[in-house]
């Protein structure tokens, strides 16, 4: 039986490569609508007003204690500084850097290391001698975590005043919020539980967070007495003058300082933002707490119209590019307190 000759199969055409031939480049669908030159899209504006996006976009560094690589927006930079004036010990000091704008150590050149900005981590760096990687004969205060927290309270209080001063003719820094019942029609469809706390925003603004002043309207300027009545001596430190007239903080569980609340804006579903207990957050710096509250009251023409109740005053921090640093500062203060769930 004769075999029929096979017809040679034609080679299949190879796919064209867009690397070699730009005409074959696949057309990608734009995820964002193009905007006019000089204008930002709605997504870009929201990202510019998002403090957490700014923290995640910061350069990454390695923590000298945990050896984990994290954005430096979550960390504290440690540098060497000259010993205090008149000190008999000539060993260099390991101090935090770039917290207060008046800190002259920020312009100092030299080696530096980063540590995660949490009280137990900073305490471990000092206790276990992890800072020796900078200098084997350097010295670091055992209460560096308390010092960093005290400096951040000063910076946040000043940033509030600067933001309001620079924005007197523009966007507002604060806005009023009204607490509503969890079972009301305005929030019933968006709340997770009936015990959830919800707020309505009369001006329909986006918020970074809600600030809770429990001491507003009471004779006492402080709602909690967790701070020591006899503040400990700050001791000899190059940055001692940068922490005037305040005591070192007492760290407490983070759940006492921060809670999640719902915000109901007109025409949209409820979103969730953190609510900070300002009296506990600034328990070591009552003057800074009074300065923040006074900054808000200066914006209000009629203080009697404030929506305050027996639980104190609750105001919102508007979401805008000029409030990103304020929201970051509040987040860093809360993050320094321990979280038992971690």
C-alpha positions as a printed NumPy array, in Angstrom:
array([[  0.   ,   0.   ,   0.   ],
       [  1.48 ,   3.241,  -1.121],
       [  1.757,   6.049,   1.393],
       [  0.537,   9.411,   0.416],
       [  3.188,  12.089,   0.66 ],
       [  2.696,  14.493,   3.566],
       [  2.204,  18.11 ,   2.813],
       [  4.701,  20.141,   4.82 ],
       [  2.962,  22.244,   7.424],
       [  3.338,  25.944,   7.037],
       [  5.098,  27.646,   9.921],
       [  2.841,  29.668,  12.178],
       [  3.504,  33.381,  12.16 ],
       [  5.278,  34.554,  15.296],
       [  3.63 ,  37.261,  17.381],
       [  4.984,  40.722,  16.925],
       [  6.912,  42.195,  19.838],
       [  6.092,  45.71 ,  20.881],
       [  9.668,  45.991,  22.166],
       [ 11.007,  45.651,  18.612],
       [  8.05 ,  47.167,  16.806],
       [  6.343,  50.046,  18.564],
       [  3.351,  49.75 ,  16.24 ],
       [  2.452,  46.465,  17.968],
       [  2.373,  48.02 ,  21.435],
       [ -0.844,  47.108,  23.275],
       [ -3.163,  49.926,  24.025],
       [ -3.494,  50.422,  27.764],
       [ -6.71 ,  51.78 ,  29.203],
       [ -6.243,  54.849,  31.344],
       [ -7.267,  54.359,  34.937],
       [ -7.738,  58.082,  35.435],
       [ -9.34 ,  60.673,  33.214],
       [ -6.798,  63.058,  31.737],
       [ -6.823,  66.484,  33.295],
       [ -6.037,  69.859,  31.864],
       [ -2.465,  71.136,  32.287],
       [ -1.955,  72.672,  35.711],
       [ -5.013,  70.945,  37.22 ],
       [ -5.179,  67.84 ,  39.407],
       [ -7.758,  65.117,  39.206],
       [-10.06 ,  64.292,  42.097],
       [ -7.976,  61.223,  42.926],
       [ -4.765,  63.277,  43.016],
       [ -6.387,  65.84 ,  45.293],
       [ -7.533,  63.113,  47.67 ],
       [ -4.052,  61.583,  47.749],
       [ -2.502,  64.996,  48.433],
       [ -4.825,  65.32 ,  51.43 ],
       [ -4.247,  61.79 ,  52.732],
       [ -1.73 ,  61.65 ,  55.619],
       [ -1.412,  57.869,  55.447],
       [ -0.516,  57.986,  51.747],
       [  2.175,  60.552,  52.567],
       [  3.595,  58.28 ,  55.278],
       [  3.667,  55.246,  52.982],
       [  5.281,  57.327,  50.218],
       [  8.185,  58.384,  52.457],
       [ 11.634,  56.808,  51.872],
       [ 12.16 ,  53.394,  53.446],
       [ 14.709,  52.784,  56.18 ],
       [ 15.726,  49.854,  58.378],
       [ 14.837,  49.866,  62.071],
       [ 17.936,  49.168,  64.166],
       [ 15.858,  47.262,  66.723],
       [ 13.441,  45.114,  64.712],
       [ 15.609,  44.989,  61.54 ],
       [ 12.474,  45.591,  59.496],
       [ 12.341,  47.969,  56.538],
       [  9.585,  50.553,  56.912],
       [  8.724,  54.04 ,  55.611],
       [ 10.608,  56.604,  57.647],
       [  7.335,  58.437,  58.228],
       [  6.735,  55.8  ,  60.91 ],
       [ 10.202,  56.094,  62.393],
       [ 12.433,  58.374,  64.452],
       [ 15.859,  59.388,  63.26 ],
       [ 18.664,  59.061,  65.81 ],
       [ 21.899,  61.014,  65.454],
       [ 24.987,  61.859,  67.483],
       [ 25.161,  65.195,  69.284],
       [ 27.783,  66.939,  71.336],
       [ 27.616,  66.428,  75.125],
       [ 25.81 ,  69.083,  77.197],
       [ 27.699,  72.267,  77.903],
       [ 29.696,  71.976,  81.1  ],
       [ 29.437,  68.198,  81.224],
       [ 32.471,  66.371,  82.579],
       [ 31.731,  63.413,  80.327],
       [ 32.86 ,  64.01 ,  76.753],
       [ 30.963,  61.057,  75.3  ],
       [ 28.543,  61.926,  72.475],
       [ 24.791,  61.674,  73.036],
       [ 22.312,  59.82 ,  70.831],
       [ 19.307,  62.131,  70.412],
       [ 16.174,  62.246,  68.21 ],
       [ 16.395,  64.457,  65.169],
       [ 14.021,  66.509,  63.002],
       [ 11.089,  66.701,  65.37 ],
       [ 11.062,  70.355,  66.391],
       [ 11.872,  73.008,  63.772],
       [ 14.06 ,  74.791,  66.347],
       [ 16.23 ,  71.713,  66.847],
       [ 19.703,  72.712,  65.651],
       [ 20.798,  69.086,  65.505],
       [ 18.874,  68.55 ,  62.268],
       [ 21.552,  70.402,  60.278],
       [ 24.314,  68.252,  61.734],
       [ 26.016,  66.039,  59.178],
       [ 27.096,  62.534,  60.047],
       [ 25.892,  59.002,  60.485],
       [ 22.323,  58.334,  61.605],
       [ 20.054,  55.386,  62.244],
       [ 16.305,  54.944,  62.372],
       [ 14.044,  53.285,  64.935],
       [ 10.336,  52.53 ,  64.794],
       [  8.409,  55.272,  66.621],
       [  6.845,  53.21 ,  69.37 ],
       [  7.513,  53.591,  73.059],
       [  8.617,  50.008,  73.692],
       [ 10.875,  49.999,  70.614],
       [ 12.646,  53.239,  71.561],
       [ 12.968,  52.028,  75.145],
       [ 14.504,  48.774,  73.893],
       [ 17.005,  50.681,  71.748],
       [ 18.247,  52.513,  74.85 ],
       [ 18.065,  49.563,  77.252],
       [ 19.673,  46.927,  75.026],
       [ 22.325,  49.238,  73.611],
       [ 21.201,  48.996,  69.988],
       [ 22.328,  52.6  ,  69.525],
       [ 25.951,  51.46 ,  69.898],
       [ 25.954,  50.859,  66.156],
       [ 26.347,  54.629,  65.803],
       [ 29.111,  54.951,  68.366],
       [ 30.423,  52.323,  70.742],
       [ 31.104,  54.883,  73.472],
       [ 28.009,  57.059,  73.025],
       [ 25.311,  57.625,  75.663],
       [ 21.529,  57.546,  75.231],
       [ 18.888,  58.575,  77.72 ],
       [ 16.756,  55.679,  78.982],
       [ 13.643,  57.892,  78.698],
       [ 14.194,  58.792,  75.036],
       [ 10.69 ,  57.552,  74.156],
       [  9.136,  60.011,  76.619],
       [ 11.335,  62.794,  75.279],
       [ 10.282,  62.087,  71.673],
       [  6.619,  62.116,  72.696],
       [  7.037,  65.407,  74.586],
       [  8.632,  67.025,  71.55 ],
       [  5.848,  65.798,  69.265],
       [  3.173,  67.334,  71.514],
       [  4.919,  70.692,  71.191],
       [  5.217,  70.378,  67.429],
       [  1.581,  69.374,  66.884],
       [  0.32 ,  72.273,  69.024],
       [  2.446,  74.723,  67.034],
       [  1.424,  73.203,  63.7  ],
       [ -2.242,  73.834,  64.536],
       [ -1.561,  77.514,  65.133],
       [  0.56 ,  77.847,  61.99 ],
       [ -2.065,  76.141,  59.817],
       [ -4.814,  78.454,  61.05 ],
       [ -2.628,  81.536,  60.709],
       [ -1.662,  80.677,  57.141],
       [ -5.261,  79.801,  56.181],
       [ -7.262,  82.65 ,  57.644],
       [ -8.36 ,  83.734,  54.193],
       [ -8.546,  80.29 ,  52.638],
       [ -9.761,  76.845,  53.554],
       [-10.686,  76.164,  57.147],
       [ -8.751,  73.849,  59.418],
       [-11.616,  72.917,  61.75 ],
       [-15.272,  72.195,  61.156],
       [-18.187,  71.346,  63.413],
       [-19.585,  67.822,  63.638],
       [-22.897,  66.695,  65.087],
       [-23.281,  63.346,  66.801],
       [-26.353,  61.41 ,  65.657],
       [-28.137,  58.38 ,  66.958],
       [-26.981,  55.084,  65.476],
       [-30.585,  54.175,  64.706],
       [-31.429,  57.356,  62.847],
       [-32.285,  57.37 ,  59.166],
       [-29.136,  59.326,  58.344],
       [-26.832,  56.529,  59.432],
       [-28.9  ,  53.376,  59.81 ],
       [-27.822,  51.854,  56.508],
       [-24.089,  52.438,  56.987],
       [-23.339,  51.67 ,  60.618],
       [-21.998,  48.308,  61.627],
       [-23.652,  48.083,  65.056],
       [-26.315,  49.944,  66.938],
       [-23.68 ,  50.992,  69.472],
       [-21.529,  52.654,  66.846],
       [-20.793,  56.389,  67.132],
       [-21.783,  58.414,  64.085],
       [-21.405,  62.085,  63.199],
       [-23.055,  64.301,  60.628],
       [-20.966,  66.969,  58.925],
       [-23.166,  70.03 ,  58.432],
       [-20.758,  71.574,  55.918],
       [-20.393,  68.277,  54.022],
       [-16.591,  68.351,  54.178],
       [-14.096,  65.528,  54.167],
       [-12.335,  65.013,  57.487],
       [ -8.989,  63.655,  58.573],
       [-10.184,  62.801,  62.08 ],
       [-12.413,  63.928,  64.942],
       [-10.878,  65.688,  67.96 ],
       [-12.579,  65.049,  71.295],
       [-12.061,  67.629,  74.065],
       [-13.581,  66.128,  77.197],
       [-12.464,  69.022,  79.394],
       [-14.32 ,  71.658,  77.372],
       [-16.898,  73.421,  79.519],
       [-15.553,  72.054,  82.8  ],
       [-13.631,  73.844,  85.494],
       [-10.741,  71.424,  85.239],
       [ -8.539,  71.879,  82.208],
       [ -7.553,  68.242,  82.251],
       [ -9.861,  65.276,  82.116],
       [ -7.343,  62.746,  83.313],
       [ -4.687,  62.776,  86.003],
       [ -2.388,  60.189,  84.493],
       [  0.498,  62.65 ,  84.344],
       [  2.744,  62.803,  87.364],
       [  2.08 ,  65.659,  89.74 ],
       [  5.821,  66.025,  90.24 ],
       [  7.262,  65.863,  86.723],
       [ 10.659,  64.184,  86.514],
       [ 13.719,  66.252,  85.793],
       [ 14.545,  66.348,  82.105],
       [ 18.213,  66.24 ,  83.002],
       [ 21.121,  67.603,  81.037],
       [ 20.429,  67.224,  77.34 ],
       [ 21.244,  69.403,  74.332],
       [ 17.539,  69.642,  73.48 ],
       [ 16.4  ,  70.425,  77.046],
       [ 15.416,  73.97 ,  76.095],
       [ 13.139,  72.549,  73.389],
       [ 10.879,  70.881,  75.982],
       [  9.903,  73.703,  78.353],
       [  7.396,  73.524,  81.208],
       [  5.917,  70.13 ,  80.37 ],
       [  6.217,  66.764,  82.044],
       [  7.227,  63.482,  80.502],
       [  4.232,  61.372,  79.41 ],
       [  2.779,  58.193,  80.822],
       [  2.09 ,  55.65 ,  78.094],
       [ -1.25 ,  53.829,  78.152],
       [ -3.099,  51.332,  75.923],
       [ -3.838,  52.801,  72.522],
       [ -7.525,  51.902,  72.751],
       [ -7.97 ,  54.557,  75.438],
       [ -6.738,  57.278,  73.083],
       [ -8.26 ,  56.331,  69.743],
       [-11.588,  54.964,  68.562],
       [-13.169,  54.542,  65.147],
       [-16.258,  56.618,  64.365],
       [-18.524,  56.952,  61.328],
       [-18.962,  60.147,  59.341],
       [-22.165,  60.655,  57.361],
       [-21.952,  63.138,  54.502],
       [-24.988,  64.228,  52.562],
       [-25.625,  62.139,  49.485],
       [-22.859,  59.612,  50.243],
       [-22.416,  56.575,  52.442],
       [-20.733,  56.734,  55.813],
       [-16.967,  56.551,  56.065],
       [-14.824,  55.791,  59.087],
       [-12.141,  58.015,  60.605],
       [-10.271,  57.939,  63.926],
       [-11.42 ,  59.986,  66.919],
       [ -8.665,  61.089,  69.3  ],
       [ -9.065,  61.817,  72.994],
       [ -7.127,  65.069,  73.08 ],
       [ -7.094,  65.318,  76.882],
       [ -5.286,  61.996,  77.174],
       [ -3.144,  62.598,  74.115],
       [ -1.821,  65.865,  75.58 ],
       [ -1.991,  64.885,  79.244],
       [  1.662,  65.858,  79.688],
       [  1.286,  69.199,  77.89 ],
       [ -1.856,  70.998,  79.118],
       [ -0.641,  74.295,  77.656],
       [ -0.443,  72.744,  74.211],
       [ -3.976,  71.381,  74.624],
       [ -5.253,  74.825,  75.602],
       [ -3.472,  76.359,  72.6  ],
       [ -5.171,  73.95 ,  70.18 ],
       [ -8.598,  74.57 ,  71.709],
       [ -8.057,  78.337,  71.69 ],
       [ -7.036,  78.136,  68.033],
       [-10.368,  76.518,  67.229],
       [-12.39 ,  78.972,  69.344],
       [-10.749,  81.891,  67.532],
       [-12.367,  80.629,  64.321],
       [-15.829,  80.508,  65.857],
       [-17.744,  83.784,  65.914],
       [-20.357,  82.566,  68.396],
       [-18.871,  80.09 ,  70.942],
       [-22.385,  79.462,  72.326],
       [-23.353,  77.818,  69.032],
       [-20.855,  74.995,  69.474],
       [-22.362,  71.516,  69.497],
       [-21.02 ,  70.52 ,  72.919],
       [-22.654,  68.111,  75.354],
       [-21.927,  66.628,  78.758],
       [-19.22 ,  64.484,  77.132],
       [-17.292,  67.518,  75.949],
       [-16.665,  69.085,  72.563],
       [-16.048,  67.192,  69.333],
       [-14.705,  68.979,  66.262],
       [-13.442,  67.744,  62.905],
       [-10.079,  68.321,  61.267],
       [-10.757,  68.996,  57.586],
       [ -9.034,  66.929,  54.921],
       [ -6.797,  69.237,  52.9  ],
       [ -3.122,  69.42 ,  51.903],
       [ -2.445,  71.98 ,  54.65 ],
       [ -3.718,  69.594,  57.351],
       [ -1.684,  66.538,  56.307],
       [  1.169,  67.294,  58.721],
       [ -1.294,  67.832,  61.57 ],
       [ -2.95 ,  64.467,  60.934],
       [  0.462,  62.812,  60.687],
       [  1.526,  64.309,  64.018],
       [ -1.613,  63.056,  65.766],
       [ -1.154,  59.619,  64.21 ],
       [  2.464,  59.46 ,  65.417],
       [  1.464,  60.453,  68.952],
       [ -1.118,  57.674,  69.105],
       [  1.247,  55.16 ,  67.481],
       [  3.797,  55.656,  70.235],
       [  1.403,  54.158,  72.775],
       [  1.445,  50.357,  73.045],
       [ -1.197,  48.235,  71.356],
       [ -1.918,  45.037,  73.342],
       [ -3.374,  43.36 ,  70.241],
       [ -0.017,  43.44 ,  68.422]])
